[in-house]
């Protein structure tokens, strides 16, 4: 027969709460979620900026001239397409503005870069520079002087 002492109690540990049971996976998952949301935000901002730049008149006209130019088509190979990573800036204020952009071009044979520097006055863009640099070739294809030649 066992005698139980009323002063000795067998106290079970208190049950663990939700946080104590799950903190080891909640913290990494929460950090990863924050990083993913930050990356999505940065990608969205970049996408909006690239879309805004690509929708400008100066961009569309410069690309159209490069795609239609026979020397560019021959050097890069057809079809000539634009890359996604546009750099530079376009600053407009009403009917005036300035643009200085570089646009990656891709052809079936080579890649290149279209450089466009233009000024806008009275609602019309005038190009100071419109050239294509082809990878692996010296010099650039000047779209302004060669387009004016017969």
C-alpha positions in Angstrom: 0.0 0.0 0.0 1.3 3.4 -0.8 0.9 6.3 1.3 0.4 9.6 -0.5 1.7 12.7 1.1 -0.8 15.6 0.6 2.0 18.1 0.6 3.7 16.6 -2.4 1.8 17.4 -5.6 2.7 16.3 -9.0 2.3 19.4 -11.1 2.3 18.9 -14.8 3.9 21.6 -16.9 1.4 24.1 -18.3 0.4 23.4 -21.9 2.4 25.4 -24.5 0.6 28.1 -26.3 0.3 28.5 -30.1 3.4 30.8 -30.4 5.6 28.4 -28.3 4.6 25.5 -30.5 5.0 27.3 -33.9 7.6 30.0 -33.7 10.3 28.0 -35.5 8.4 28.1 -38.8 6.5 31.3 -38.4 9.6 33.6 -38.2 11.3 32.3 -41.4 8.0 32.2 -43.3 7.2 35.8 -42.2 10.7 37.0 -43.2 10.4 35.2 -46.5 7.0 36.7 -47.1 8.3 40.2 -46.5 11.2 39.7 -48.9 8.9 38.4 -51.6 6.5 41.3 -51.2 9.5 43.7 -51.4 10.7 42.1 -54.6 7.2 42.2 -56.1 7.0 45.9 -55.2 10.4 46.7 -56.8 9.4 44.7 -60.0 6.1 46.5 -60.2 7.8 49.9 -59.9 10.4 48.9 -62.6 7.6 47.6 -64.9 5.6 50.8 -64.6 8.7 52.9 -65.3 9.7 50.8 -68.4 6.2 50.9 -69.7 5.9 54.6 -69.3 9.2 55.2 -71.1 8.3 52.8 -73.9 5.0 54.5 -74.5 6.6 57.9 -75.3 6.7 59.3 -78.9 10.5 59.6 -78.9 11.0 55.9 -78.0 8.5 54.7 -80.6 9.9 56.9 -83.4 13.5 56.0 -82.6 12.7 52.3 -82.6 10.7 52.5 -85.8 13.5 54.3 -87.6 16.0 51.7 -86.4 13.9 48.7 -87.3 13.2 50.2 -90.8 16.8 51.1 -91.5 18.4 48.7 -94.0 21.9 48.9 -92.5 20.6 48.0 -89.0 18.6 45.1 -90.4 21.6 43.8 -92.2 24.0 44.2 -89.3 21.7 42.7 -86.6 19.7 40.3 -88.7 16.0 40.2 -89.1 13.7 40.6 -87.2 15.0 43.5 -85.2 13.4 43.6 -81.7 13.9 45.7 -78.6 15.2 44.4 -75.4 13.4 45.0 -72.1 16.0 47.0 -70.1 15.7 50.6 -71.3 18.0 53.1 -69.7 18.1 56.9 -69.8 15.6 59.6 -69.1 12.8 61.5 -70.8 11.8 64.8 -69.4 8.8 66.6 -70.9 6.9 69.6 -69.8 4.0 70.3 -72.1 5.2 71.0 -75.7 8.9 71.0 -74.7 11.3 68.4 -73.4 14.5 66.5 -73.6 15.3 62.8 -74.1 18.5 60.8 -73.7 17.9 57.1 -73.9 19.6 53.9 -74.9 17.5 51.0 -76.1 18.9 47.4 -76.5 18.2 45.8 -79.9 18.3 42.1 -80.7 18.5 40.6 -84.1 18.9 37.0 -85.4 22.6 37.5 -85.8 23.8 40.1 -83.3 22.7 42.5 -80.6 23.1 46.2 -80.5 22.2 49.4 -78.7 20.1 52.3 -80.1 21.2 55.7 -78.7 18.7 58.5 -79.0 19.2 62.1 -77.8 16.4 64.4 -78.8 14.9 67.8 -77.9 11.2 68.6 -78.0 10.1 72.1 -79.0 6.5 73.1 -80.0 5.4 69.5 -79.6 7.9 68.1 -82.1 10.9 65.9 -81.4 14.2 66.8 -83.1 17.0 64.2 -82.9 20.5 65.4 -82.0 21.8 61.8 -82.0 20.2 58.6 -83.4 22.8 55.9 -83.7 23.0 52.1 -83.5 26.1 50.5 -82.0 26.4 46.8 -83.1 28.2 44.4 -80.8 31.5 43.3 -82.3 31.7 46.1 -84.9 33.7 49.3 -84.8 31.8 52.5 -85.3 28.1 53.2 -85.2 25.3 53.3 -87.8 24.1 56.9 -87.9 20.4 56.9 -88.6 20.2 60.6 -89.2 22.9 61.2 -91.9 22.4 57.9 -93.7 18.6 58.4 -93.8 19.1 61.7 -95.5 21.5 60.3 -98.1 20.1 59.3 -101.5 
